[in-house]
Amino acid sequence: MKLADWARKHGIDYKTAYRLYRSGKFPRPTEQLPTGTILVHEPPTTTNNTALYARVSSADQKSDLERQMQRLRDYAAAHGLNVVREVQEIGSGVNGHRKKLLQLLA
């Protein structure tokens, strides 16, 4: 990200960030492009938080819904994922009207 964007994100003035860059005391790796733009390389953020989503097509398959969710819980536990939300939905996959999935992705 650009130095100005980094400064804004961290609540400091651009000039202060630029002085840190010039003095070599900037807290993140940086690079200056031939155009003069200064880029700040933020370390990638990793998180083990996840949401689980299961869907069946009809109310007749409702018993399958809980089985699907349990398999997802088991998978998350086996891979060290922290489940922050579980969403279950009954609806056809043909028409694409998956209200709960769209809310989850928003």
Secondary structure, DSSP 8 states (H G I E B T S, - for coil): -BHHHHHHHTT--HHHHHHHHHHT--SS-EEE-TTS-EEE--------EEEEEEEESSGGGHHHHHHHHHHHHHHHHHTT-EEEEEEEEE--SSS---HHHHHHH-
